[in-house]
Amino acid sequence: MDRMSEDDELPEYAERVLEVAERIPPGRVMTYGDVAEWLGEGGPRQVGRVMALYGGAVPWWRVVRSDGVLLPGHELRALAHYREEGTPLREAGRAAGGHVPRLAMARARWDGRDPGSVTPHT
């Protein structure tokens, strides 16, 4: 997840995306599109690119696909975080390979407007 070296300067847009990821409370998620909309800049692909390149230093598992499917290749790591934080999950259907659950997006999605539960990641 983290491909930056200490000498790399983080682009301004990437810093803003990572700041949003850090604000998402434990047990809640925002989609890539939600983050872009909250910032008023970019789109889901740009946010996804930032998370792929620089997201290892923030709670990356809280920025997700809109369909609730866990990040391919990182499903088990993400699932451990979701279970630890109590993030709402839906059991996977039989057609799902490996029977990995999905996020229950209607209950897990955070709109960024609940300042009382914001816990910055340190």
HUURGI-V706159 format. One record per residue. RES is the residue in one letter. PSI is psi in whole degrees, 0 to 359 (* if undefined). BURIAL is 1 if it has 24 or more other C-alpha atoms within 12 Angstrom, else 0. D_LAST is the distance of its C-alpha to the last C-alpha in Angstrom with 2 decimals. Layout:
res = {RES RES}
psi = {PSI PSI}
burial = {BURIAL BURIAL}
d_last = {D_LAST D_LAST}
//
This chain:
res = {M D R M S E D D E L P E Y A E R V L E V A E R I P P G R V M T Y G D V A E W L G E G G P R Q V G R V M A L Y G G A V P W W R V V R S D G V L L P G H E L R A L A H Y R E E G T P L R E A G R A A G G H V P R L A M A R A R W D G R D P G S V T P H T}
psi = {320 110 8 146 168 336 346 138 132 127 150 317 319 318 318 318 314 326 320 315 321 335 342 124 152 139 1 163 160 146 166 318 323 317 314 318 318 322 337 27 145 195 185 321 321 318 317 320 316 314 322 322 323 358 353 340 358 172 77 332 349 356 116 172 150 341 358 1 136 151 117 132 346 17 313 322 315 316 321 318 316 317 320 322 352 29 131 130 156 137 145 147 168 331 343 127 126 358 42 131 167 165 142 86 322 330 334 338 134 135 0 7 15 75 338 338 10 123 101 141 131 *}
burial = {0 0 0 0 0 0 0 0 0 0 0 0 1 1 0 1 1 1 1 1 1 1 1 1 1 1 1 1 1 1 1 1 1 1 1 1 0 1 1 0 0 0 0 1 0 0 1 1 1 1 1 1 1 1 1 0 0 1 1 1 1 1 1 1 1 1 0 1 1 1 1 0 0 0 1 0 0 1 1 0 1 1 0 0 0 0 1 1 1 1 0 0 0 0 0 0 0 0 0 1 1 1 1 1 1 0 0 1 1 1 1 1 0 0 0 0 0 0 0 0 0 0}
d_last = {17.28 15.99 19.13 18.06 19.03 17.64 20.75 20.38 19.78 17.88 20.38 19.85 20.17 17.56 15.03 16.07 15.86 12.31 11.38 13.37 11.83 8.34 10.58 12.46 12.37 12.49 16.14 16.87 17.46 18.77 21.36 21.52 24.23 22.37 19.65 22.55 24.42 21.61 21.34 25.14 25.27 25.78 26.22 24.96 25.95 24.16 20.86 21.57 22.31 19.08 17.15 19.59 19.25 15.63 13.68 12.72 9.32 8.35 9.67 13.14 15.08 14.68 16.76 20.20 23.93 25.96 28.19 25.51 26.29 23.48 22.54 25.51 24.87 21.51 22.95 22.54 18.90 18.14 20.53 18.85 15.55 17.81 19.75 16.91 15.56 19.17 19.36 23.08 25.04 28.68 30.74 32.00 35.66 38.08 38.18 34.50 34.35 32.81 32.41 28.67 27.73 26.59 24.18 26.07 25.26 27.18 25.04 21.61 21.61 19.57 21.28 18.52 20.59 19.25 17.08 17.39 15.24 12.40 9.04 6.27 3.78 0.00}
//
